[in-house]
Amino acid sequence: MRAAVLVEPGRIEMEQRPMPTPGPADVLIRVSSVGVCGSDTHYYRHGRVGSFVVEAPLVLGHEAAGTIVGVGESVDPKRIGERVSIEPQRPDPDSEETRSGHYNLCPHMRFFATPPVDGALCDYVTIGAGYAHRVPDSVSDDAAALCEPLSVGIAAVRKAGVDGGSRVLITGAGPIGIMVAQVARAYGATDIVVSDPDEARREQATAFGATQVLDPTVEPIKDLGVDAFIDASGAPAAVVDGIRAVRPAGTVVLVGSGAESMELPTQLIQNRELVLTGVFRYANTWPTAIALIESGRVDLDAMVTAHFPLEKAAEALDSDRTPGSVKSVVAVS
């Protein structure tokens, strides 16, 4: 099979590799679409994301969809031919975290495109059968692939406790910020304020559900009294300003990956009894993601601004620098 392989920072090479063989509880998937994530671009440009360092050739891509073309011996062969969205996780089923339902926090996780585990920028992948989620014909290959970042948005909105009538502040209008805005709207939020210094991104946020947008360079975030604040920027200044905008007993959810540490207004957090938490990937989100897409409550196809063939994976990984880019997808097959 073909594979687009990161051989060193800034260099992708096409290779021919053996087709993987599914384990007893796995399915073999012919990949159709792969979304380009910010973590992919970091690995491509810098060879690392935080403590995860690329030390050997690596196949990138963890936002993926495709069709089941083979199954392991313990999987129903009737699944062959199913179109699926891939939840790119292999947790240890016996870890305490997995057994308690928090499998995303499993310390022995093997996650697509996280060193040393290869991802989906190739023709075929395998995954545990329970992590290959069937999608209806009304859901496109692109949307099926983008269930992965949508799941991040769902996890964040769930943690924030958003429901009908909620007032939400989101800092950062990149792809994840836009996903969060769409999910917040789908969950019934009536006021969705999005802050981003980039004008084009603010316009995109408005198109995808923001009821108000702010430029923090000219309109500092004030004490808005929102019920929940979700940071999708990772910028320390945005996090601190966002915390100050939350009403007493409100919730703060940190999604964006930025500084390893930052100074926070702890006295304000205590005095307002704010709940501050983080999101690391997701767990038990795919059925919700597929339902939101199928119902039209979120629109993932409209977020796709460019397509690239597998042979041009390097161009796809650099496409976030193109003005107006929201989400690029590699069309594998």
FENSULSUL-V76988 format. One record per residue. RES is the residue in one letter. SS is DSSP state (~ for helix, > for strand, _ for the rest). OMEGA is omega in radians with two decimals (* if undefined). Layout:
res | ss | omega
RES | SS | OMEGA
RES | SS | OMEGA
//
This chain:
res | ss | omega
M | _ | 3.07
R | > | 3.05
A | > | 3.03
A | > | -2.94
V | > | 3.01
L | > | -3.10
V | > | 3.03
E | > | -3.13
P | _ | 3.11
G | _ | -3.10
R | > | 3.05
I | > | 3.08
E | > | 3.04
M | > | 3.12
E | > | 2.94
Q | > | -3.13
R | _ | 3.08
P | _ | 3.04
M | _ | -3.14
P | _ | 3.12
T | _ | -3.12
P | _ | 3.02
G | _ | -3.06
P | _ | -3.10
A | _ | -3.08
D | > | 2.91
V | > | 3.05
L | > | -3.03
I | > | 2.95
R | > | -3.01
V | > | 3.10
S | > | -3.08
S | > | 3.08
V | > | 3.08
G | > | 3.10
V | _ | -3.10
C | _ | 3.09
G | ~ | 3.11
S | ~ | 3.08
D | ~ | -3.11
T | ~ | 3.09
H | ~ | 3.10
Y | ~ | -3.11
Y | ~ | -3.05
R | ~ | -2.98
H | ~ | 3.13
G | _ | 3.13
R | > | 2.96
V | > | -3.07
G | _ | -3.10
S | _ | 3.13
F | > | -3.04
V | > | 3.09
V | _ | -3.12
E | _ | 3.12
A | _ | 3.12
P | _ | -3.01
L | > | 3.00
V | > | -3.12
L | _ | 3.05
G | _ | 3.09
H | _ | 3.05
E | > | -2.90
A | > | 3.06
A | > | 3.12
G | > | -3.10
T | > | 3.10
I | > | -3.14
V | > | 3.11
G | > | -3.12
V | > | 3.03
G | _ | -2.99
E | _ | -3.12
S | _ | -3.11
V | _ | -3.13
D | _ | -3.14
P | ~ | 3.08
K | ~ | 3.13
R | ~ | 3.11
I | _ | -3.10
G | _ | 3.11
E | _ | 2.93
R | > | -3.03
V | > | 2.92
S | > | -3.04
I | > | 2.94
E | _ | -2.83
P | _ | -3.05
Q | > | 2.99
R | > | 3.09
P | _ | 3.02
D | _ | -3.08
P | _ | -3.10
D | _ | 3.14
S | _ | -3.14
E | ~ | -3.11
E | ~ | 3.13
T | ~ | -3.10
R | ~ | 3.12
S | _ | 3.10
G | _ | -3.14
H | _ | -3.00
Y | ~ | 3.08
N | ~ | -3.13
L | ~ | -3.13
C | _ | -3.11
P | _ | -3.13
H | _ | -3.11
M | _ | 2.94
R | > | -2.99
F | > | -3.13
F | _ | 3.02
A | _ | 3.01
T | _ | -3.01
P | _ | 0.09
P | _ | -3.03
V | _ | 3.11
D | _ | 3.13
G | _ | -2.88
A | _ | 3.08
L | _ | -3.10
C | > | -3.05
D | _ | -3.05
Y | > | 3.02
V | > | 2.99
T | > | 3.08
I | > | 3.05
G | > | -3.03
A | ~ | -3.13
G | ~ | -3.14
Y | ~ | 3.00
A | > | -2.97
H | > | -3.12
R | > | 3.08
V | _ | 3.12
P | _ | -3.10
D | _ | -3.11
S | _ | 3.14
V | _ | -3.10
S | _ | 3.07
D | ~ | 3.14
D | ~ | -3.12
A | ~ | 3.11
A | ~ | 3.10
A | ~ | -3.07
L | _ | 2.93
C | ~ | -3.11
E | ~ | 3.09
P | ~ | 3.06
L | ~ | 3.12
S | ~ | 3.05
V | ~ | 3.11
G | ~ | 3.11
I | ~ | 3.13
A | ~ | -3.13
A | ~ | -3.10
V | ~ | 3.06
R | ~ | -3.14
K | ~ | -3.11
A | ~ | 3.13
G | _ | -3.11
V | _ | 3.03
D | _ | -3.08
G | _ | 3.11
G | _ | -3.12
S | _ | 3.01
R | > | -2.98
V | > | 2.98
L | > | 3.09
I | > | 3.04
T | > | -3.08
G | _ | -3.11
A | _ | 2.96
G | _ | -3.10
P | ~ | -3.13
I | ~ | 3.09
G | ~ | 3.12
I | ~ | 3.05
M | ~ | -3.13
V | ~ | 3.13
A | ~ | 3.14
Q | ~ | -3.13
V | ~ | 3.11
A | ~ | 3.09
R | ~ | -3.14
A | ~ | 3.14
Y | _ | 3.03
G | _ | 3.09
A | _ | -3.11
T | _ | 3.09
D | > | -3.11
I | > | -3.11
V | > | -3.13
V | > | 3.14
S | > | 3.10
D | _ | -3.12
P | _ | -3.08
D | _ | -3.07
E | ~ | -3.12
A | ~ | 3.13
R | ~ | 3.09
R | ~ | 3.10
E | ~ | 3.11
Q | ~ | 3.12
A | ~ | 3.11
T | ~ | -3.14
A | ~ | -3.07
F | _ | 2.96
G | _ | 3.12
A | _ | 3.08
T | _ | 3.11
Q | > | 3.08
V | > | -3.12
L | > | 2.96
D | _ | -3.04
P | _ | 3.11
T | _ | 3.12
V | _ | 3.13
E | _ | -3.14
P | _ | 3.12
I | _ | -3.09
K | _ | 3.11
D | _ | -3.03
L | _ | -3.11
G | _ | 3.14
V | > | 3.12
D | > | -3.08
A | > | 3.07
F | > | 3.12
I | > | 3.12
D | > | 3.08
A | _ | -3.10
S | _ | -3.05
G | _ | -3.12
A | _ | -3.09
P | ~ | -3.13
A | ~ | 3.13
A | ~ | 3.14
V | ~ | -3.11
V | ~ | 3.13
D | ~ | -3.14
G | ~ | 3.11
I | ~ | -3.13
R | ~ | -3.10
A | _ | -3.03
V | > | 3.11
R | > | 3.05
P | > | -3.12
A | > | 3.09
G | > | -3.02
T | > | 3.09
V | > | 3.14
V | > | 3.14
L | > | -3.12
V | _ | -3.09
G | _ | 3.12
S | _ | -3.11
G | _ | -3.11
A | _ | 3.12
E | _ | 3.08
S | _ | 3.12
M | _ | 3.12
E | _ | -3.09
L | _ | 3.11
P | _ | -3.00
T | ~ | -3.13
Q | ~ | 3.10
L | ~ | 3.12
I | ~ | 3.12
Q | ~ | -3.05
N | ~ | 3.12
R | _ | -3.10
E | _ | 3.11
L | _ | 3.02
V | > | -3.13
L | > | -3.10
T | > | 3.11
G | > | 3.04
V | _ | 3.06
F | _ | -3.09
R | _ | -2.97
Y | _ | 3.02
A | _ | 3.06
N | _ | -3.09
T | _ | -2.98
W | ~ | 3.10
P | ~ | 3.10
T | ~ | -3.13
A | ~ | -3.11
I | ~ | 3.13
A | ~ | 3.13
L | ~ | 3.12
I | ~ | -3.07
E | ~ | -3.11
S | ~ | -3.09
G | _ | -3.13
R | _ | 2.99
V | _ | -3.12
D | _ | -3.13
L | _ | -3.14
D | ~ | -3.12
A | ~ | 3.13
M | ~ | -3.10
V | > | -3.08
T | > | 3.12
A | > | 3.04
H | > | 3.12
F | > | 3.00
P | > | -3.10
L | ~ | -3.11
E | ~ | 3.12
K | ~ | -3.14
A | ~ | 3.14
A | ~ | 3.09
E | ~ | 3.10
A | ~ | -3.12
L | ~ | 3.09
D | ~ | -3.00
S | ~ | 3.12
D | ~ | 3.11
R | ~ | 3.13
T | _ | 3.11
P | _ | 3.12
G | _ | -3.14
S | _ | 3.01
V | _ | -3.10
K | > | 3.05
S | > | -3.13
V | > | 3.02
V | > | 3.11
A | > | -3.05
V | _ | 3.13
S | _ | *
//
